[in-house]
Amino acid sequence: MATRLCPKCSASVLAGDVFCGECGARMLNVSSPSVGLSAGSGAGTSPMGELPPGTLLQNRYEIDKGVGGGGMGNVYKAYDRNLDYALRAVKEMMEMFSDSSQRDKAVDDFRREAKLLASLKHPSIPIIYDHFIEGGRYYLVMEFITGGDLATRQRHLGGRVPEPTVTMWALQICDVLDYLHRRQPPIIYRDLKPANLMVDPQANQIMLIDFGIARTVAPMQPGVTAIGTMGYAPPELFSGKVEPRSDIYSLGATVFHLLTGADPRDKPLLIFDFSKNPKPCEMNSEITPEMEAIIMQAVEYEPANRFASAREMKTALEAHLRWLELRQPQDMEQAQRLAFGEIVREVSRELIHRPPTPASPPAPVSSPQRSVSAPVSETVFCSNCGVTIGLGDLFCALCGARQPVSLDYNKASAKLLVLAPNSGDIRGTYVLEKETSLIGRMDPVSGIFPEIDLSPYDLESKVSRRHARVWRERTQFFVEDLSSINGTLVNDTLLPPKQPHVLRDGDVLRVGQTQLMFKEQ
């Protein structure tokens, strides 16, 4: 296939690529019909890649580097030249919508977020300094927060966060929710989850970010659009009813996830039916009965059975923290450091490995015996739009999204080998680069893209979409079944759902009818 050189970094780029895989620069004279604007949308130019360092916006904000984002835009670290190079976060939204109604809604959400943030004054809400349109993109200039989000901190701690630390976070979250809910009319945040909560180490403060879908509504107002994150969103949100106690549910789900390591998205709405599922203390024996009671009240199915307000939940958490200080005084200093200290090590970028989806069942490799040195077939997909990309690409060639790629992708410590049912020949290999990898079947309609996508080997659909997960804690790997329909076996022993199991070199997993061998590297 023909190639050309990127005009920015001189890397070799395929002729049809819209973006450079090395630096993210947009290629000139290349159209992208799948992500461009419809002719009748009345919008401006098609989307471009990430803004390069040194870009100057409004002749004032100098872009330093991208620090997050996805297909609709990015978040940048920037400096305000007019204020002695003060550090700022610049959030952008690019115009890349298939029709005018989608564009109008996205622009309306973006403008509402700017207006809403400008009206709020609370230690846990980022300050907004400016908003403007430039070059077909919408920008918010906000306070830059250095401490990372709670999802990142949870990964650093091996998937579970100590109870005193979570209690400190939950107290501050209750405080900002109480502030929002007491406004007239109340503001319902609607998307509370670890990824939307950041830490400001300088202020020892939790910061609530991303107000794009927050709404100002009257209590019990019907007909509110159901937007949120499955697993964290309360049942009433999906029937168009939203009220302050909806945020209480999401906070309870967040605390549950941080303490147990069990992601509510794996079993949305059903995971908190504790008559059928393990209670928090059964999932993590270090959780106190007092904290378990707080969680269970927060995630009650009926809003009337939850805490009456964020202030009431805060009162319960304050009493619990005082009890922890008396019971575990030696742990409080460490809890404070974990809660609000700087993250010492950078989060490693993650490489997503999936086997190519064949039109027919994969042919077995001819081999008289199992061989862990068989050729590795690896395909990497864009984490934003799902297209195949180059193994080491930092940006998607189609949509321009920055990839969570590990720069040390050849140094994985373990892998899963797909075994042929009868011969034991190796049919595929998955390198376990991520701290946590989902095993399942890809379902683009539901937005499920497992790191270990067994669709090519699961022709009878015996593997659930979210079947099991494998994760690493320091040098040890674990596996747990995610309440799948057909179960997960290790060495022919059926795993109880939601119960971690230590993986050892050579263990054979059966996921549905697909066999996998765990190999350390």
C-alpha positions in Angstrom: 0.0 0.0 0.0 1.2 3.5 -0.9 2.7 5.6 1.9 3.7 9.2 2.4 5.5 11.2 5.1 3.8 13.1 7.9 4.4 16.9 7.3 4.9 17.4 11.0 7.1 14.5 12.3 8.1 12.8 9.0 6.8 9.4 10.1 5.6 7.0 7.3 1.8 7.2 7.0 -0.5 5.1 4.8 -2.0 7.0 1.9 -5.6 6.7 3.2 -4.8 7.6 6.9 -6.6 10.7 8.1 -4.2 11.2 11.1 -0.5 10.4 11.7 -0.2 7.4 14.1 3.0 8.9 15.6 2.1 12.5 16.4 -1.7 12.8 15.7 -1.3 15.5 13.1 -4.1 15.6 10.5 -3.0 14.7 7.0 -3.7 17.3 4.3 -6.2 16.6 1.5 -7.6 13.5 3.2 -11.3 13.2 3.9 -12.9 11.2 6.6 -16.5 10.5 5.7 -17.1 8.3 8.7 -16.4 11.1 11.2 -17.0 14.2 9.1 -20.1 16.5 9.2 -23.1 16.0 7.0 -23.5 18.4 4.2 -26.6 19.9 5.7 -25.3 20.3 9.2 -24.2 23.9 8.7 -21.1 23.2 10.7 -17.5 24.1 9.9 -14.5 22.0 9.1 -14.1 18.3 9.8 -12.3 17.4 13.0 -8.6 17.7 13.3 -6.1 15.8 15.5 -4.8 16.9 18.9 -3.4 20.5 19.1 0.4 20.4 18.9 2.4 21.9 21.8 2.9 25.7 21.3 -0.5 26.3 19.8 -1.8 29.7 20.9 -5.6 30.1 21.4 -7.2 33.5 21.6 -3.6 34.9 21.4 -3.4 34.0 25.1 -3.6 30.3 26.0 -0.4 28.4 25.1 -1.0 24.6 24.7 1.6 22.5 26.5 0.4 19.0 25.9 -2.7 16.8 25.8 -3.7 15.2 29.1 -6.9 13.3 28.2 -9.9 13.2 26.0 -11.3 11.1 23.1 -13.1 11.3 19.8 -15.1 14.4 20.5 -12.2 16.5 21.8 -9.3 16.7 24.2 -8.2 18.2 27.4 -4.9 20.1 27.4 -2.5 21.4 29.9 -1.9 25.0 29.0 -0.5 28.3 30.2 -2.2 31.7 30.4 0.3 34.2 28.9 -1.7 37.2 30.2 -1.4 36.0 33.8 2.3 35.3 34.2 1.9 31.8 32.5 -0.6 30.6 35.1 -1.4 26.8 34.7 -4.7 26.1 33.1 -6.8 23.2 31.8 -8.3 23.7 28.3 -11.2 21.4 27.4 -12.2 21.3 23.8 -15.1 19.9 21.8 -14.7 19.4 18.0 -17.6 19.6 15.5 -17.8 16.0 14.3 -21.5 15.0 14.2 -23.5 13.1 11.7 -26.5 15.4 11.8 -27.5 18.9 12.9 -29.6 17.7 15.9 -26.6 15.8 17.4 -24.4 18.9 16.9 -26.9 21.3 18.4 -27.3 19.1 21.5 -23.6 18.7 22.0 -23.0 22.5 21.6 -25.9 23.2 24.0 -24.4 20.8 26.6 -21.0 22.4 26.2 -22.4 26.0 26.6 -24.6 25.0 29.5 -21.5 23.4 31.3 -19.7 26.7 30.9 -22.6 28.8 32.2 -23.2 26.4 35.1 -19.6 26.2 36.2 -19.4 30.0 36.1 -22.3 30.3 38.5 -20.9 27.8 41.1 -18.5 28.6 43.9 -17.4 25.6 46.0 -13.9 24.2 46.9 -14.8 21.0 45.1 -15.9 22.6 41.8 -13.2 23.7 39.4 -13.0 27.4 38.6 -13.9 28.4 35.0 -11.9 31.3 33.6 -13.0 31.6 30.0 -15.0 30.0 27.1 -14.8 30.7 23.4 -15.0 29.3 19.9 -12.0 29.1 17.6 -11.3 27.1 14.4 -14.5 25.1 14.6 -13.9 24.0 18.2 -15.5 25.0 21.5 -13.2 25.6 24.4 -13.5 25.9 28.2 -10.6 27.2 30.2 -10.6 25.9 33.7 -8.5 25.3 36.8 -5.8 22.7 36.3 -6.0 19.8 38.7 -2.8 17.8 39.2 -3.7 14.8 41.4 -5.4 12.4 38.9 -8.9 10.9 39.2 -10.1 8.3 41.7 -10.2 5.5 39.1 -6.5 6.0 38.5 -5.7 6.0 42.3 -7.8 2.9 42.6 -5.7 1.1 40.0 -2.5 2.3 41.7 -3.7 0.6 44.9 -4.4 -2.7 43.2 -8.1 -2.3 42.7 -9.2 -1.7 46.3 -8.8 1.5 48.4 -8.6 1.4 52.2 -11.8 2.3 54.1 -10.4 5.4 55.9 -9.3 6.9 52.6 -12.6 6.2 50.9 -14.5 7.7 53.9 -12.5 10.9 53.6 -13.3 11.2 49.9 -17.0 10.4 50.4 -17.3 13.1 53.1 -16.1 15.8 50.7 -18.3 14.4 47.9 -21.3 14.7 50.2 -20.4 18.2 50.9 -20.3 19.3 47.2 -23.5 17.3 46.5 -25.2 19.1 49.4 -24.1 22.4 47.9 -25.6 21.5 44.5 -28.8 20.0 45.8 -29.5 23.1 48.0 -29.5 25.5 45.2 -32.8 26.8 43.9 -33.7 24.9 41.8 -31.5 22.0 42.8 -28.7 20.9 40.5 -28.5 17.1 40.0 -25.1 16.0 38.8 -26.3 12.6 37.4 -22.9 11.0 36.4 -21.0 10.5 39.7 -18.3 7.8 39.3 -14.5 7.5 40.1 -13.5 8.8 36.7 -15.3 12.1 37.3 -13.7 12.7 40.7 -10.2 14.2 40.8 -7.8 15.0 43.7 -6.3 18.5 44.2 -3.2 17.7 46.3 -2.4 21.3 47.0 -5.8 21.9 48.6 -6.4 18.4 50.0 -9.7 18.5 48.1 -11.8 16.2 46.0 -12.9 17.9 42.7 -16.1 17.2 40.8 -15.4 17.5 37.1 -17.4 17.2 33.9 -20.7 19.0 34.4 -21.8 18.5 30.8 -24.9 16.5 31.7 -25.8 18.1 35.1 -29.3 19.5 35.1 -31.1 22.1 37.1 -34.5 20.5 37.8 -37.3 20.7 40.3 -37.5 17.8 42.7 -39.2 14.7 41.2 -39.5 16.5 37.9 -40.6 13.9 35.3 -39.3 13.6 31.7 -35.6 14.3 32.4 -33.4 12.6 29.8 -31.9 9.4 31.1 -28.2 10.0 30.9 -25.6 8.5 33.2 -23.2 5.6 33.4 -24.8 2.1 33.7 -24.0 0.6 37.1 -23.6 3.9 38.8 -26.9 5.4 37.6 -30.0 4.7 39.8 -33.0 2.8 38.5 -35.3 5.9 38.5 -33.0 7.7 36.1 -34.0 5.4 33.3 -37.7 6.2 33.7 -37.0 9.9 33.4 -37.3 10.7 37.1 -34.4 12.4 38.8 -34.0 14.0 42.2 -31.1 14.7 44.7 -31.3 11.1 46.0 -30.3 9.9 42.6 -26.8 11.3 43.2 -26.8 9.6 46.6 -27.2 6.2 44.8 -24.3 7.0 42.5 -22.1 7.9 45.4 -23.0 4.7 47.1 -22.1 2.8 43.9 -18.8 4.7 43.8 -17.9 3.9 47.4 -18.9 0.2 46.8 -16.6 0.0 43.7 -13.6 1.7 45.5 -13.8 -0.6 48.5 -14.6 -3.9 46.9 -13.0 -3.6 43.5 -16.2 -4.9 41.9 -17.1 -2.6 39.0 -20.9 -1.9 39.0 -20.9 -1.7 35.2 -20.3 -5.5 35.1 -23.8 -6.1 36.5 -25.8 -2.9 36.3 -28.8 -2.5 38.5 -28.6 -6.1 39.7 -25.4 -5.9 41.7 -27.0 -4.1 44.6 -29.7 -6.7 45.0 -28.0 -8.0 48.1 -30.7 -10.8 48.6 -29.1 -12.5 45.5 -25.6 -11.0 45.4 -22.7 -10.8 48.0 -22.8 -8.0 50.4 -19.8 -5.6 50.6 -18.3 -7.4 53.6 -18.5 -10.7 51.8 -16.6 -9.3 48.8 -13.9 -7.6 51.0 -13.6 -8.8 54.6 -11.8 -5.6 55.6 -14.9 -3.5 55.1 -16.5 -2.7 58.5 -20.1 -3.5 59.1 -20.7 0.2 59.8 -19.5 1.1 56.3 -21.4 -1.7 54.7 -24.6 -0.3 56.3 -23.9 3.1 54.8 -23.3 1.7 51.4 -26.4 -0.5 51.4 -28.7 2.4 52.5 -27.2 4.7 49.8 -27.9 2.1 47.0 -31.5 1.2 48.0 -33.7 0.6 45.0 -36.4 3.0 46.2 -35.2 6.6 46.7 -37.3 7.0 49.8 -35.2 4.3 51.5 -31.9 6.0 50.8 -30.4 8.8 52.9 -32.8 11.7 52.8 -30.1 14.1 51.6 -26.4 14.4 51.0 -26.1 16.2 54.3 -27.6 13.2 56.2 -25.2 10.8 54.5 -22.3 13.2 55.4 -23.4 13.1 59.0 -23.3 9.3 59.0 -19.8 9.4 57.4 -18.5 11.9 59.9 -19.5 9.7 62.8 -17.9 6.7 61.0 -14.7 8.6 60.4 -14.5 9.5 64.1 -15.0 5.9 65.0 -12.2 4.9 62.6 -9.9 7.4 64.2 -10.5 5.9 67.6 -10.2 2.3 66.4 -7.4 2.8 63.9 -5.4 5.9 64.9 -2.2 4.5 63.4 -3.8 4.3 59.9 -5.1 7.9 59.7 -1.9 9.5 58.5 -1.4 6.9 55.8 -5.1 7.3 54.8 -4.6 11.1 54.4 -1.6 10.5 52.2 -3.4 8.0 50.0 -6.4 10.3 49.8 -4.8 13.6 48.8 -1.1 13.0 48.2 0.5 13.3 44.8 0.5 10.2 42.7 4.2 9.2 42.7 4.4 7.1 39.6 2.8 7.9 36.2 0.0 5.8 35.1 1.4 3.5 32.4 -0.3 3.8 29.0 -2.1 0.6 28.2 -2.0 -1.5 25.0 -5.1 -3.3 23.9 -4.5 -6.7 22.2 -7.3 -8.5 20.4 -7.2 -11.2 17.8 -8.4 -10.3 14.3 -12.1 -11.2 13.8 -12.1 -14.0 11.1 -14.9 -14.7 8.6 -14.7 -18.4 9.6 -13.4 -20.3 12.6 -9.6 -19.8 13.1 -7.6 -22.8 11.7 -5.6 -24.6 14.3 -1.9 -24.4 14.2 -0.3 -27.7 13.1 1.6 -28.9 16.1 2.0 -32.3 17.9 2.0 -30.7 21.3 1.3 -27.4 23.1 4.0 -24.8 22.5 4.1 -21.5 24.3 6.6 -20.2 21.7 4.1 -20.4 18.9 3.8 -17.2 16.7 1.8 -14.5 18.5 -1.0 -13.0 16.4 -1.7 -9.5 17.8 -4.1 -6.9 16.5 -4.6 -3.6 18.2 -7.8 -1.6 18.1 -8.4 2.1 18.7 -9.8 2.6 22.2 -12.2 5.3 20.9 -13.6 4.2 17.5 -12.6 0.5 17.4 -10.7 0.4 14.0 -7.5 -1.6 13.7 -4.4 0.5 14.3 -0.6 -0.1 14.2 0.9 -1.9 17.2 2.9 1.1 18.5 0.6 3.9 17.3 0.0 6.6 19.8 -2.9 8.1 17.8 -5.7 6.5 15.8 -5.2 7.0 12.0 -8.9 7.4 11.5 -10.4 9.4 14.4 -7.1 11.0 15.8 -7.8 9.9 19.3 -4.7 9.5 21.6 -4.3 5.8 22.5 -3.6 4.4 26.0 -0.6 2.6 24.6 2.3 1.2 26.7 5.7 2.3 25.4 7.0 -1.0 26.9 4.5 -3.2 25.2 7.0 -6.0 24.7 7.6 -6.4 28.5 4.3 -7.9 29.6 4.6 -10.2 32.5 1.9 -12.7 31.5 -0.4 -13.8 28.6 -3.4 -16.0 27.9 -3.1 -18.6 25.1 -6.2 -19.7 23.3 -6.1 -23.5 23.0 -7.8 -25.8 20.4 -10.4 -28.0 22.1 -8.9 -31.4 21.3 -5.3 -30.9 20.2 -4.3 -28.2 22.6 -2.7 -26.3 19.8 -2.4 -22.5 20.2 -4.9 -20.6 18.2 -4.2 -17.1 19.5 -2.4 -15.1 22.2 -3.5 -12.2 24.4 -0.8 -10.3 26.2 -1.9 -9.0 29.6 -0.6 -5.5 29.4 -3.4 -3.8 31.4 -3.8 -3.8 35.2 -7.3 -5.2 34.6 -8.5 -7.0 31.5 -12.1 -7.9 30.7 -12.8 -11.3 29.1 -15.9 -11.5 27.0 -17.5 -10.8 23.6 -17.3 -7.5 21.8 -20.7 -5.7 21.4 -20.3 -2.3 19.7 -24.0 -1.5 20.1 -23.6 -1.8 23.9 -20.2 -0.1 23.9 -18.5 -3.3 25.2 -14.9 -3.8 23.8 -13.2 -6.5 26.0 -9.4 -6.5 26.1 -9.7 -10.3 25.7 -12.4 -10.5 23.0 -13.2 -14.2 22.4 -15.8 -13.6 19.7 -13.6 -15.3 17.0 -13.4 -18.5 19.0 -17.0 -18.5 20.4 -19.1 -19.3 17.5 -22.0 -20.6 19.7 -22.0 -17.5 21.9 -21.3 -19.4 25.1 -19.1 -16.5 26.3 -21.0 -13.6 28.0 -20.2 -10.1 26.9 -18.7 -9.4 30.4 -17.8 -12.9 31.3 -14.7 -12.6 33.6 -11.8 -10.4 34.4 -8.1 -10.9 35.0 -6.1 -8.3 37.0 -2.7 -7.9 38.5 -1.8 -6.9 42.0 1.9 -6.3 42.1 3.4 -9.5 40.7 0.4 -11.7 41.2 -2.5 -12.2 38.7 -6.1 -13.0 39.7 -9.2 -14.1 37.8 -12.9 -13.8 38.8 -16.1 -14.8 37.1 -18.5 -11.8 36.6 -21.7 -13.8 37.2 -21.5 -15.1 33.6 -24.3 -17.4 32.3 -22.0 -20.4 31.5 -19.4 -19.9 34.2 -15.6 -19.9 34.4 -13.5 -22.9 35.3 -9.9 -23.0 36.3 -8.3 -26.5 36.0 -11.9 -28.0 35.7 -13.0 -26.3 39.0 -16.0 -24.0 38.7 -15.3 -20.5 40.2 -17.9 -19.0 42.4 -19.1 -15.6 40.9 -17.3 -12.5 42.1 -14.7 -14.5 44.1 -11.0 -13.8 43.2 -8.8 -16.8 42.3 -5.0 -16.7 42.2 -3.6 -17.7 38.7 -0.5 -19.8 38.5 1.7 -20.5 35.5 0.1 -23.2 33.3 -3.4 -22.9 34.7 -6.1 -23.7 32.1 -9.3 -21.6 32.1 -12.5 -22.6 30.4 -14.6 -19.6 29.6 -17.9 -20.9 28.1 -16.4 -23.5 25.8 -13.2 -21.6 25.0 -10.0 -22.8 26.7 -7.2 -20.4 27.7 -3.8 -21.2 29.3 -2.3 -18.7 31.6 1.5 -18.3 31.1 3.9 -16.1 33.0 6.6 -14.4 31.0 
